[in-house]
Amino acid sequence: MDIEGFFQNMPFADLLGVEVTAVDDGHAEGRIEMREELSWSEDRVMAHGGVTFTLADTVGGAALVSLVDRPVPTVDMRIDYLEAGTGDLRAEATVKRNGGDVGVVDVDVFADDGTQVADARGVYKTG
């Protein structure tokens, strides 16, 4: 499977501008360029929680796809928002468990200044 191509052709992620930038052996990275229409505030551009969640979910799935070589639907995702997501966001995901039925992935999301804005754990269907 062409992993980068697969994630470039996801209509919702494409609509938001999610870009998977690196995928290899249970690890993935991605980014989203912040823009006014993705903000929850009219006064200052700060990522809506759904934007941060979508970035984490997409990059988490990419990390697991790198190991199972097929689409992995999300079963569950838990996210803790730690700071306001200002500026562009980037995510790093690492597979913690690749099981026959489900896989577990940890994802950290950072603002462009290096501040961690969220941490998430995703569970995806592998079998």
N, C-alpha and C positions, 0 to 999 in steps of 0.2 A: 504494500500500500504506500502511496505517495503521501506521507504524513503531512508535510507542509501544505501540499495541494488540497488535501482533505479539509484542513482547517481554514484555508483561504476561501473555500466554497460553502461556508456556513452562513446562510442569509442573515440571521440575527446578529451573529458576531461581526459580520461584514457591515451591517447597518450601524453598529456602534463604533466600528473601527478597531476591533480587537485584532491584533497581529501576533501570531505565534512566531517567535524569532529564532528559537533553538529547540530541538527535540533530539534526545539521544539516551538510550539505555536507561529508561525509568526516570528521566529528568526532562523538564521542559521550562522554557522561559517565554514570556510574551509581554506585550505592552499595549497601551491605549493612549492616544493623544487626546488630552482633555480639550473640550470646546464648550462654548456657552450652553448649547442645547443638551449637554449631558450633566449639567449642574443642577443641584437642588435649590440653589440660591440665586436670586436676581442680582444681588449686590456684589457677589464674589464668585468666581468659578471654582466650585468644590464638587467633586464627584458625588452623584447620587449613589446611594448604597447598592442599587441594582446594577449600576455600571461596574462597581468594584466586585460585586458577586459574580457577574458574568465573566469578567476577566479571570477571576480565580477558578471558576468552573471550567472554562474553556482550556486554560493552561493546565489545570489538573487532569482533565481528560486526555490532553495531548501527551502528558508524561506516561500515562498508562497505555495509550495506543502504541507508544513506542515499543512496548514489551509484547502486547497481544496481537498487534497488526490487524485490528478490526475496530469498528466503532464501539464505544463503551457508554451506554446511556447512564445518566446520573441517577442513582438510587436515593442518595441523601447527601446534603452538604450543610455543614455547620460553619458559621463565620462569626468571628469577633472583630468588630470595628474598633480600632485602637486610637486613631487620629483622623481628622478630616483629610480627605484625599484632594490636595491642591496640586495643580500642575499635572503633567503627564504621570501615568501610573505604570509600574512594571510588576510582573509576578514571576515567582520562581516556584516550581513544583517538583516534589520528589515522591516517588512511589514508596510507600511503607510496607505494603503487602500486595502481592499479585497472586490471588487465589483462583481456584477453578470456577467459583461462582461470582465472587466480588473482589475488587481491588480497593485499596485504601491509599489516598494520596494526601500529603500535607502541602499546603500552598501558603506562601508569604507574599503579601502585596506591599509595595513601597511607592512613596511619592518620588518625584524626580530629585528631591534634595536628600534622599536616602532614608527619610523617616518611614518606619513601618506603619502602614495605615490599617492593615488587617491581617489576621491569620485565619486560615480555613482548613477544614478536613473534609475531603470528599470521598464518598463511597460510590463506586461505579460497578455496573454489571459487566462481568467478563465472560460468563458462560451462558 
